[in-house]
Amino acid sequence: MLLLHRHRNDSVVIHKDGEPDNPIVVRVCEVLPTGDVTLGFIGDNYKVIRQEIYSAEPLNKRGDELDKNERRSTNEKQYGGYYS
């Protein structure tokens, strides 16, 4: 894992080896006093989604797989919008 210290409006450029013309840019848009950070993603032909949506099997707070009722509730929250 690469750890970087970035400030507001600083960016990181990511591309596949040998494909520098097809990058994805991750920009720090906002840093709040609470420590929360807002990131912006720029890149053609990329689908950017939150990790909790990407994961095939969501986990509960204990780290266990969700049961059927918990999964339904979690999916409704996750797919309700990008900011839920």
PyMOL commands that set and color helices and strands:
alter all, ss='L'
color gray80, all
select helices_A, chain A and resi 51-54+68-78
alter helices_A, ss='H'
color red, helices_A
select strands_A, chain A and resi 11-14+24-31+37-42
alter strands_A, ss='S'
color yellow, strands_A
deselect
rebuild
show_as cartoon
